[in-house]
């Protein structure tokens, strides 16, 4: 599955990478949803923490 991933701190334009990651496993007490499309306003986030999945 594809996910936006952050490897280091910095401006979103420089640090966000679209990467292939394993599908999450559904555990008791959790749900998994399918997202067809999502919006992201990268200009509104000056810094993002490392290892964040989008």
N, CA, C and O atoms as a Tripos MOL2 file, in Angstrom:
@<TRIPOS>MOLECULE
protein
  216   215    54     0     0
PROTEIN
NO_CHARGES

@<TRIPOS>ATOM
      1 N           0.8480   -1.1530    0.0000 N.3       1 UNK1
      2 CA          0.0000    0.0000    0.0000 C.3       1 UNK1
      3 C           0.8990    1.2220    0.0000 C.2       1 UNK1
      4 O           2.0180    1.1820    0.5110 O.2       1 UNK1
      5 N           0.4070    2.2970   -0.5700 N.am      2 UNK2
      6 CA          1.1950    3.5310   -0.6170 C.3       2 UNK2
      7 C           0.8610    4.4250    0.5720 C.2       2 UNK2
      8 O          -0.2980    4.5140    0.9770 O.2       2 UNK2
      9 N           1.8550    5.0760    1.1230 N.am      3 UNK3
     10 CA          1.6660    5.9890    2.2500 C.3       3 UNK3
     11 C           2.6600    7.1320    2.1440 C.2       3 UNK3
     12 O           3.7900    6.9570    1.6880 O.2       3 UNK3
     13 N           2.2140    8.3100    2.5750 N.am      4 UNK4
     14 CA          3.1380    9.4340    2.6820 C.3       4 UNK4
     15 C           3.9420    9.2300    3.9460 C.2       4 UNK4
     16 O           3.3760    8.9900    5.0120 O.2       4 UNK4
     17 N           5.2480    9.3220    3.8400 N.am      5 UNK5
     18 CA          6.1270    9.0600    4.9720 C.3       5 UNK5
     19 C           7.1270   10.1970    5.1150 C.2       5 UNK5
     20 O           7.5860   10.7700    4.1270 O.2       5 UNK5
     21 N           7.4590   10.5160    6.3750 N.am      6 UNK6
     22 CA          8.4100   11.5720    6.6910 C.3       6 UNK6
     23 C           9.6310   10.9250    7.3270 C.2       6 UNK6
     24 O           9.5090   10.2290    8.3350 O.2       6 UNK6
     25 N          10.7980   11.1450    6.7550 N.am      7 UNK7
     26 CA         12.0230   10.5280    7.2600 C.3       7 UNK7
     27 C          12.8480   11.4540    8.1450 C.2       7 UNK7
     28 O          13.7200   10.9900    8.8800 O.2       7 UNK7
     29 N          12.5810   12.7680    8.0830 N.am      8 UNK8
     30 CA         13.3430   13.7240    8.8790 C.3       8 UNK8
     31 C          12.5110   14.9860    9.0320 C.2       8 UNK8
     32 O          11.4850   15.1350    8.3680 O.2       8 UNK8
     33 N          12.9340   15.8870    9.8870 N.am      9 UNK9
     34 CA         12.2390   17.1570   10.0570 C.3       9 UNK9
     35 C          12.5480   18.0890    8.9040 C.2       9 UNK9
     36 O          13.6340   18.0500    8.3270 O.2       9 UNK9
     37 N          11.5840   18.9220    8.5790 N.am     10 UNK10
     38 CA         11.8020   19.8960    7.5350 C.3      10 UNK10
     39 C          10.5070   20.3030    6.8790 C.2      10 UNK10
     40 O           9.4370   19.8370    7.2680 O.2      10 UNK10
     41 N          10.5900   21.1630    5.8940 N.am     11 UNK11
     42 CA          9.3960   21.5910    5.1670 C.3      11 UNK11
     43 C           8.7640   20.3990    4.4430 C.2      11 UNK11
     44 O           9.4840   19.5660    3.8920 O.2      11 UNK11
     45 N           7.4210   20.3030    4.4330 N.am     12 UNK12
     46 CA          6.7560   19.1660    3.8080 C.3      12 UNK12
     47 C           7.2190   18.8930    2.3800 C.2      12 UNK12
     48 O           7.3710   17.7350    1.9910 O.2      12 UNK12
     49 N           7.4400   19.9320    1.6060 N.am     13 UNK13
     50 CA          7.8650   19.7480    0.2080 C.3      13 UNK13
     51 C           9.1780   18.9710    0.1110 C.2      13 UNK13
     52 O           9.4120   18.2610   -0.8660 O.2      13 UNK13
     53 N          10.0290   19.1080    1.1260 N.am     14 UNK14
     54 CA         11.3370   18.4590    1.0990 C.3      14 UNK14
     55 C          11.3750   17.1020    1.7900 C.2      14 UNK14
     56 O          12.2320   16.2770    1.4710 O.2      14 UNK14
     57 N          10.4560   16.8490    2.7390 N.am     15 UNK15
     58 CA         10.5760   15.6280    3.5420 C.3      15 UNK15
     59 C           9.5000   14.5760    3.2800 C.2      15 UNK15
     60 O           9.7030   13.4110    3.6240 O.2      15 UNK15
     61 N           8.3710   14.9410    2.6860 N.am     16 UNK16
     62 CA          7.3270   13.9530    2.4180 C.3      16 UNK16
     63 C           7.7100   13.0800    1.2290 C.2      16 UNK16
     64 O           8.0960   13.5890    0.1770 O.2      16 UNK16
     65 N           7.6010   11.7660    1.4000 N.am     17 UNK17
     66 CA          7.9110   10.8080    0.3360 C.3      17 UNK17
     67 C           6.7790    9.7920    0.2380 C.2      17 UNK17
     68 O           6.3120    9.2890    1.2600 O.2      17 UNK17
     69 N           6.3400    9.4890   -0.9600 N.am     18 UNK18
     70 CA          5.3360    8.4530   -1.1750 C.3      18 UNK18
     71 C           6.0670    7.1150   -1.2390 C.2      18 UNK18
     72 O           6.8600    6.8830   -2.1510 O.2      18 UNK18
     73 N           5.8010    6.2350   -0.2730 N.am     19 UNK19
     74 CA          6.5230    4.9710   -0.1890 C.3      19 UNK19
     75 C           5.5600    3.7990   -0.1030 C.2      19 UNK19
     76 O           4.3990    3.9620    0.2720 O.2      19 UNK19
     77 N           6.0430    2.6380   -0.4470 N.am     20 UNK20
     78 CA          5.2680    1.4020   -0.3500 C.3      20 UNK20
     79 C           5.4910    0.8170    1.0510 C.2      20 UNK20
     80 O           6.6270    0.5400    1.4350 O.2      20 UNK20
     81 N           4.4030    0.6300    1.8120 N.am     21 UNK21
     82 CA          4.4890    0.0980    3.1790 C.3      21 UNK21
     83 C           3.5710   -1.1120    3.3080 C.2      21 UNK21
     84 O           2.6370   -1.2540    2.5190 O.2      21 UNK21
     85 N           3.8150   -2.0030    4.3000 N.am     22 UNK22
     86 CA          2.9440   -3.1570    4.4940 C.3      22 UNK22
     87 C           1.5330   -2.7260    4.8950 C.2      22 UNK22
     88 O           1.3560   -1.7000    5.5520 O.2      22 UNK22
     89 N           0.5360   -3.5090    4.4960 N.am     23 UNK23
     90 CA         -0.8510   -3.2360    4.8970 C.3      23 UNK23
     91 C          -0.9920   -3.3920    6.4020 C.2      23 UNK23
     92 O          -0.4420   -4.3320    6.9740 O.2      23 UNK23
     93 N          -1.7240   -2.4830    7.0620 N.am     24 UNK24
     94 CA         -1.9260   -2.6230    8.4980 C.3      24 UNK24
     95 C          -2.7850   -3.8440    8.8180 C.2      24 UNK24
     96 O          -3.6330   -4.2440    8.0200 O.2      24 UNK24
     97 N          -2.5580   -4.4280    9.9890 N.am     25 UNK25
     98 CA         -3.3160   -5.5930   10.4320 C.3      25 UNK25
     99 C          -4.4270   -5.1160   11.3580 C.2      25 UNK25
    100 O          -4.1940   -4.3080   12.2580 O.2      25 UNK25
    101 N          -5.6400   -5.6230   11.1290 N.am     26 UNK26
    102 CA         -6.7680   -5.2660   11.9860 C.3      26 UNK26
    103 C          -6.6880   -6.0910   13.2620 C.2      26 UNK26
    104 O          -6.6770   -7.3210   13.2200 O.2      26 UNK26
    105 N          -6.6330   -5.4040   14.3930 N.am     27 UNK27
    106 CA         -6.5620   -6.0580   15.6980 C.3      27 UNK27
    107 C          -7.8700   -5.8160   16.4370 C.2      27 UNK27
    108 O          -8.6250   -4.9200   16.0590 O.2      27 UNK27
    109 N          -8.1590   -6.5860   17.4780 N.am     28 UNK28
    110 CA         -9.3830   -6.3630   18.2510 C.3      28 UNK28
    111 C          -9.4550   -4.9240   18.7560 C.2      28 UNK28
    112 O          -8.4700   -4.3830   19.2580 O.2      28 UNK28
    113 N         -10.6210   -4.3150   18.6190 N.am     29 UNK29
    114 CA        -10.8080   -2.9410   19.0800 C.3      29 UNK29
    115 C         -10.3770   -1.8920   18.0760 C.2      29 UNK29
    116 O         -10.4180   -0.7000   18.3820 O.2      29 UNK29
    117 N          -9.9590   -2.3060   16.8680 N.am     30 UNK30
    118 CA         -9.5560   -1.3520   15.8310 C.3      30 UNK30
    119 C         -10.3450   -1.6170   14.5590 C.2      30 UNK30
    120 O         -10.9610   -2.6730   14.4110 O.2      30 UNK30
    121 N         -10.3260   -0.6640   13.6460 N.am     31 UNK31
    122 CA        -10.9700   -0.8210   12.3480 C.3      31 UNK31
    123 C          -9.9950   -0.4090   11.2590 C.2      31 UNK31
    124 O          -9.0530    0.3430   11.5050 O.2      31 UNK31
    125 N         -10.2290   -0.9030   10.0690 N.am     32 UNK32
    126 CA         -9.4370   -0.5150    8.9060 C.3      32 UNK32
    127 C         -10.4080    0.0500    7.8870 C.2      32 UNK32
    128 O         -11.4200   -0.5800    7.5830 O.2      32 UNK32
    129 N         -10.1150    1.2350    7.3530 N.am     33 UNK33
    130 CA        -10.9890    1.8560    6.3680 C.3      33 UNK33
    131 C         -10.2350    2.0510    5.0590 C.2      33 UNK33
    132 O          -9.0110    2.1780    5.0420 O.2      33 UNK33
    133 N         -10.9740    2.0710    3.9840 N.am     34 UNK34
    134 CA        -10.3780    2.3210    2.6730 C.3      34 UNK34
    135 C         -10.5610    3.7950    2.3410 C.2      34 UNK34
    136 O         -11.6770    4.3120    2.3930 O.2      34 UNK34
    137 N          -9.4810    4.4640    2.0040 N.am     35 UNK35
    138 CA         -9.5280    5.8790    1.6350 C.3      35 UNK35
    139 C          -9.2520    5.9710    0.1430 C.2      35 UNK35
    140 O          -8.1870    5.5790   -0.3330 O.2      35 UNK35
    141 N         -10.2210    6.4890   -0.5780 N.am     36 UNK36
    142 CA        -10.0760    6.6430   -2.0270 C.3      36 UNK36
    143 C          -9.3430    7.9360   -2.3830 C.2      36 UNK36
    144 O          -8.5850    7.9780   -3.3510 O.2      36 UNK36
    145 N          -9.5700    8.9820   -1.6010 N.am     37 UNK37
    146 CA         -8.9270   10.2660   -1.8650 C.3      37 UNK37
    147 C          -8.8840   11.0620   -0.5600 C.2      37 UNK37
    148 O          -9.7680   10.9270    0.2860 O.2      37 UNK37
    149 N          -7.8690   11.8740   -0.4070 N.am     38 UNK38
    150 CA         -7.7360   12.7050    0.7840 C.3      38 UNK38
    151 C          -7.0210   13.9900    0.4140 C.2      38 UNK38
    152 O          -6.1850   14.0140   -0.4880 O.2      38 UNK38
    153 N          -7.3570   15.0480    1.1160 N.am     39 UNK39
    154 CA         -6.7020   16.3310    0.8860 C.3      39 UNK39
    155 C          -5.5920   16.5510    1.9030 C.2      39 UNK39
    156 O          -5.6260   16.0170    3.0110 O.2      39 UNK39
    157 N          -4.6150   17.3430    1.5070 N.am     40 UNK40
    158 CA         -3.5060   17.6440    2.4020 C.3      40 UNK40
    159 C          -3.0270   19.0470    2.1110 C.2      40 UNK40
    160 O          -2.6610   19.3610    0.9790 O.2      40 UNK40
    161 N          -3.0280   19.8920    3.1210 N.am     41 UNK41
    162 CA         -2.5550   21.2700    2.9660 C.3      41 UNK41
    163 C          -1.1540   21.3670    3.5470 C.2      41 UNK41
    164 O          -0.9850   21.7970    4.6880 O.2      41 UNK41
    165 N          -0.1650   20.9790    2.7880 N.am     42 UNK42
    166 CA          1.2100   20.9520    3.2620 C.3      42 UNK42
    167 C           1.7630   22.2920    3.6840 C.2      42 UNK42
    168 O           2.6480   22.3480    4.5380 O.2      42 UNK42
    169 N           1.2660   23.3750    3.1110 N.am     43 UNK43
    170 CA          1.7600   24.6890    3.4710 C.3      43 UNK43
    171 C           1.3900   25.1000    4.8860 C.2      43 UNK43
    172 O           2.0020   26.0090    5.4470 O.2      43 UNK43
    173 N           0.3910   24.4370    5.4740 N.am     44 UNK44
    174 CA         -0.0370   24.7760    6.8200 C.3      44 UNK44
    175 C           0.7530   24.0690    7.9030 C.2      44 UNK44
    176 O           0.5060   24.3020    9.0860 O.2      44 UNK44
    177 N           1.6910   23.2150    7.5380 N.am     45 UNK45
    178 CA          2.4800   22.4700    8.5140 C.3      45 UNK45
    179 C           3.9460   22.8430    8.3370 C.2      45 UNK45
    180 O           4.5980   22.3420    7.4210 O.2      45 UNK45
    181 N           4.4810   23.7140    9.1980 N.am     46 UNK46
    182 CA          5.8740   24.1400    9.0260 C.3      46 UNK46
    183 C           6.8950   23.0340    9.3090 C.2      46 UNK46
    184 O           7.9300   22.9730    8.6460 O.2      46 UNK46
    185 N           6.6200   22.1610   10.2840 N.am     47 UNK47
    186 CA          7.5080   21.0520   10.6230 C.3      47 UNK47
    187 C           6.6420   19.8320   10.9330 C.2      47 UNK47
    188 O           5.5810   19.9690   11.5420 O.2      47 UNK47
    189 N           7.0760   18.6590   10.5280 N.am     48 UNK48
    190 CA          6.3560   17.4260   10.8630 C.3      48 UNK48
    191 C           7.3200   16.4560   11.5300 C.2      48 UNK48
    192 O           8.4900   16.4090   11.1510 O.2      48 UNK48
    193 N           6.8590   15.6660   12.5310 N.am     49 UNK49
    194 CA          7.7550   14.7350   13.1940 C.3      49 UNK49
    195 C           8.2030   13.6110   12.2640 C.2      49 UNK49
    196 O           7.4990   13.2610   11.3170 O.2      49 UNK49
    197 N           9.3710   13.0530   12.5410 N.am     50 UNK50
    198 CA          9.9120   11.9670   11.7350 C.3      50 UNK50
    199 C           9.0750   10.7050   11.9100 C.2      50 UNK50
    200 O           8.4110   10.5330   12.9330 O.2      50 UNK50
    201 N           9.1060    9.8180   10.9070 N.am     51 UNK51
    202 CA          8.4130    8.5270   10.9160 C.3      51 UNK51
    203 C           6.9100    8.6630   11.0690 C.2      51 UNK51
    204 O           6.2870    7.8230   11.7180 O.2      51 UNK51
    205 N           6.3120    9.6870   10.4960 N.am     52 UNK52
    206 CA          4.8670    9.8810   10.5250 C.3      52 UNK52
    207 C           4.2680    9.3310    9.2370 C.2      52 UNK52
    208 O           4.7760    9.5980    8.1480 O.2      52 UNK52
    209 N           3.2030    8.5740    9.3570 N.am     53 UNK53
    210 CA          2.5230    8.0390    8.1840 C.3      53 UNK53
    211 C           1.3680    8.9430    7.8240 C.2      53 UNK53
    212 O           0.6500    9.4080    8.7100 O.2      53 UNK53
    213 N           1.1710    9.2040    6.5440 N.am     54 UNK54
    214 CA          0.0640   10.0260    6.0600 C.3      54 UNK54
    215 C          -0.8360    9.2060    5.2280 C.2      54 UNK54
    216 O          -1.8370    9.7110    4.7200 O.2      54 UNK54
@<TRIPOS>BOND
     1     1     2 1
     2     2     3 1
     3     3     4 2
     4     3     5 am
     5     5     6 1
     6     6     7 1
     7     7     8 2
     8     7     9 am
     9     9    10 1
    10    10    11 1
    11    11    12 2
    12    11    13 am
    13    13    14 1
    14    14    15 1
    15    15    16 2
    16    15    17 am
    17    17    18 1
    18    18    19 1
    19    19    20 2
    20    19    21 am
    21    21    22 1
    22    22    23 1
    23    23    24 2
    24    23    25 am
    25    25    26 1
    26    26    27 1
    27    27    28 2
    28    27    29 am
    29    29    30 1
    30    30    31 1
    31    31    32 2
    32    31    33 am
    33    33    34 1
    34    34    35 1
    35    35    36 2
    36    35    37 am
    37    37    38 1
    38    38    39 1
    39    39    40 2
    40    39    41 am
    41    41    42 1
    42    42    43 1
    43    43    44 2
    44    43    45 am
    45    45    46 1
    46    46    47 1
    47    47    48 2
    48    47    49 am
    49    49    50 1
    50    50    51 1
    51    51    52 2
    52    51    53 am
    53    53    54 1
    54    54    55 1
    55    55    56 2
    56    55    57 am
    57    57    58 1
    58    58    59 1
    59    59    60 2
    60    59    61 am
    61    61    62 1
    62    62    63 1
    63    63    64 2
    64    63    65 am
    65    65    66 1
    66    66    67 1
    67    67    68 2
    68    67    69 am
    69    69    70 1
    70    70    71 1
    71    71    72 2
    72    71    73 am
    73    73    74 1
    74    74    75 1
    75    75    76 2
    76    75    77 am
    77    77    78 1
    78    78    79 1
    79    79    80 2
    80    79    81 am
    81    81    82 1
    82    82    83 1
    83    83    84 2
    84    83    85 am
    85    85    86 1
    86    86    87 1
    87    87    88 2
    88    87    89 am
    89    89    90 1
    90    90    91 1
    91    91    92 2
    92    91    93 am
    93    93    94 1
    94    94    95 1
    95    95    96 2
    96    95    97 am
    97    97    98 1
    98    98    99 1
    99    99   100 2
   100    99   101 am
   101   101   102 1
   102   102   103 1
   103   103   104 2
   104   103   105 am
   105   105   106 1
   106   106   107 1
   107   107   108 2
   108   107   109 am
   109   109   110 1
   110   110   111 1
   111   111   112 2
   112   111   113 am
   113   113   114 1
   114   114   115 1
   115   115   116 2
   116   115   117 am
   117   117   118 1
   118   118   119 1
   119   119   120 2
   120   119   121 am
   121   121   122 1
   122   122   123 1
   123   123   124 2
   124   123   125 am
   125   125   126 1
   126   126   127 1
   127   127   128 2
   128   127   129 am
   129   129   130 1
   130   130   131 1
   131   131   132 2
   132   131   133 am
   133   133   134 1
   134   134   135 1
   135   135   136 2
   136   135   137 am
   137   137   138 1
   138   138   139 1
   139   139   140 2
   140   139   141 am
   141   141   142 1
   142   142   143 1
   143   143   144 2
   144   143   145 am
   145   145   146 1
   146   146   147 1
   147   147   148 2
   148   147   149 am
   149   149   150 1
   150   150   151 1
   151   151   152 2
   152   151   153 am
   153   153   154 1
   154   154   155 1
   155   155   156 2
   156   155   157 am
   157   157   158 1
   158   158   159 1
   159   159   160 2
   160   159   161 am
   161   161   162 1
   162   162   163 1
   163   163   164 2
   164   163   165 am
   165   165   166 1
   166   166   167 1
   167   167   168 2
   168   167   169 am
   169   169   170 1
   170   170   171 1
   171   171   172 2
   172   171   173 am
   173   173   174 1
   174   174   175 1
   175   175   176 2
   176   175   177 am
   177   177   178 1
   178   178   179 1
   179   179   180 2
   180   179   181 am
   181   181   182 1
   182   182   183 1
   183   183   184 2
   184   183   185 am
   185   185   186 1
   186   186   187 1
   187   187   188 2
   188   187   189 am
   189   189   190 1
   190   190   191 1
   191   191   192 2
   192   191   193 am
   193   193   194 1
   194   194   195 1
   195   195   196 2
   196   195   197 am
   197   197   198 1
   198   198   199 1
   199   199   200 2
   200   199   201 am
   201   201   202 1
   202   202   203 1
   203   203   204 2
   204   203   205 am
   205   205   206 1
   206   206   207 1
   207   207   208 2
   208   207   209 am
   209   209   210 1
   210   210   211 1
   211   211   212 2
   212   211   213 am
   213   213   214 1
   214   214   215 1
   215   215   216 2
@<TRIPOS>SUBSTRUCTURE
     1 UNK1         2 RESIDUE 1 A UNK
     2 UNK2         6 RESIDUE 1 A UNK
     3 UNK3        10 RESIDUE 1 A UNK
     4 UNK4        14 RESIDUE 1 A UNK
     5 UNK5        18 RESIDUE 1 A UNK
     6 UNK6        22 RESIDUE 1 A UNK
     7 UNK7        26 RESIDUE 1 A UNK
     8 UNK8        30 RESIDUE 1 A UNK
     9 UNK9        34 RESIDUE 1 A UNK
    10 UNK10       38 RESIDUE 1 A UNK
    11 UNK11       42 RESIDUE 1 A UNK
    12 UNK12       46 RESIDUE 1 A UNK
    13 UNK13       50 RESIDUE 1 A UNK
    14 UNK14       54 RESIDUE 1 A UNK
    15 UNK15       58 RESIDUE 1 A UNK
    16 UNK16       62 RESIDUE 1 A UNK
    17 UNK17       66 RESIDUE 1 A UNK
    18 UNK18       70 RESIDUE 1 A UNK
    19 UNK19       74 RESIDUE 1 A UNK
    20 UNK20       78 RESIDUE 1 A UNK
    21 UNK21       82 RESIDUE 1 A UNK
    22 UNK22       86 RESIDUE 1 A UNK
    23 UNK23       90 RESIDUE 1 A UNK
    24 UNK24       94 RESIDUE 1 A UNK
    25 UNK25       98 RESIDUE 1 A UNK
    26 UNK26      102 RESIDUE 1 A UNK
    27 UNK27      106 RESIDUE 1 A UNK
    28 UNK28      110 RESIDUE 1 A UNK
    29 UNK29      114 RESIDUE 1 A UNK
    30 UNK30      118 RESIDUE 1 A UNK
    31 UNK31      122 RESIDUE 1 A UNK
    32 UNK32      126 RESIDUE 1 A UNK
    33 UNK33      130 RESIDUE 1 A UNK
    34 UNK34      134 RESIDUE 1 A UNK
    35 UNK35      138 RESIDUE 1 A UNK
    36 UNK36      142 RESIDUE 1 A UNK
    37 UNK37      146 RESIDUE 1 A UNK
    38 UNK38      150 RESIDUE 1 A UNK
    39 UNK39      154 RESIDUE 1 A UNK
    40 UNK40      158 RESIDUE 1 A UNK
    41 UNK41      162 RESIDUE 1 A UNK
    42 UNK42      166 RESIDUE 1 A UNK
    43 UNK43      170 RESIDUE 1 A UNK
    44 UNK44      174 RESIDUE 1 A UNK
    45 UNK45      178 RESIDUE 1 A UNK
    46 UNK46      182 RESIDUE 1 A UNK
    47 UNK47      186 RESIDUE 1 A UNK
    48 UNK48      190 RESIDUE 1 A UNK
    49 UNK49      194 RESIDUE 1 A UNK
    50 UNK50      198 RESIDUE 1 A UNK
    51 UNK51      202 RESIDUE 1 A UNK
    52 UNK52      206 RESIDUE 1 A UNK
    53 UNK53      210 RESIDUE 1 A UNK
    54 UNK54      214 RESIDUE 1 A UNK
